[in-house]
Amino acid sequence: MENLMRKFECELAVVSDVALVTRFNREVGNRGWVSARAYFLEALRNQFANRGIDYSIVKDESGGFNLDKKVILSGRKLNF
């Protein structure tokens, strides 16, 4: 699975900030769960952090994402 994580990180590293938000928004409301999705979401969180994008509005108490609402990017911060 380490290869899968690397694949997601490489894919996300080359997209724009707006595309990252679009990728996040595609996950909103999706209740399905597989290990590949966990790796994708971890790679997405890493990209937000690496780029200095404040994603605290969607961060849950365990450090994962709250995927209940779509977000927009305002400057360097995610908002509803």
N, C-alpha and C positions, 0 to 999 in steps of 0.2 A: 504493500500500500504506500510505501514511501515514494515509489515512482509516480503514483497517482497524485500525491501531494505536490511533488515537483512539477508535474504536468500542469496542474491548476495554477501554481505560482507563476510558472513561465507564461501561461496564457494571460493571466491577469496583469502581469507586470508591464505588458505592452499596450494595454487599453487606456483610454482617457479616464479622467475622474468621473465624468458624466456616464461613461459606459460602466464603470464600477457600480454606480448607483442604480443604473438600469438592471444590472445583474442581480443586485440585492433585491430590487423590487419584483423581479421574476420569482423570487423565493417566497414572497409574502403570501400568506394564506395556504401555502403548500404544506400539508400535514404528513405527507409521505416521508419515510426515513430509511435511508440506507447508509452504509459506511462511506460510500463515495460522496454523498452529500455532506457528511460531516467534514471530510477533507476539503471539499470545495468551500464551505463556509469558513473554515479555519484559514484557508488561503485568502479569502475575501477580507476577513478581519485583519490579517497581517498586512494586506495592501492598504487598507484604510489607515492603519497605524503607521506604516512605513512612509506614507505620503503626508502624514500630519493632518489627516481628516478626522475631526472630532465626531465619533460615532456613539457617544455616550447616551444619546437619546434612545438608541435601540439595543443597548448593552443590557443583558439581564444580570441577575445577581451571581450567576455562575461564570460570567465572563463571555457567555455565548450571545447570540442575537435573539431579540424579541422580534418575531416575524409577523406581527399582527397588522402593521400599517406600512403603507408605502411612504417613502421619504423623498425629499428634494435636497439638493446640495446648495447651500447658501454660503458662499465664500469657502471656508475650510471646515464647515460644520454641516452635519445632517440635521434636517428639521422635517416636521410633519407638514 
